[in-house]
Amino acid sequence: MTIETATDRSGYLATFGEVVTIGGGTCTAIFDYEYVEVNEVESKQPALTVLSTDATDAGHGDAVTVRGVGYTIISIQADGTGLVLLVLAKS
């Protein structure tokens, strides 16, 4: 989904997001479960949608905390519109 401006993207996250910890910092993100398919096996994987400016220092293996639960970043998927999907695995 393309959200037209930086202001729109920030408003989207402010409305639907929550504060999470990525590495040593905090930001607002939308926590959800994304559809994944591996070797024809369908599943859901926890994921965060964040502003690309909040994900500049995020890397594979970084610690993430959402609602007091620890996760690790396993995939970083920039969409080219200013949002990034961080796919997570429970720690």
Secondary structure, 3 states (H helix, E strand, C coil): CCCCCHHHHHHHHHHHCEEEEECCEEEEEEEEEEEEEECCEEEEEEEEEEEHHHCCCCCCCCEEEECCEEEEEEEEEECCCCEEEEEEEEC
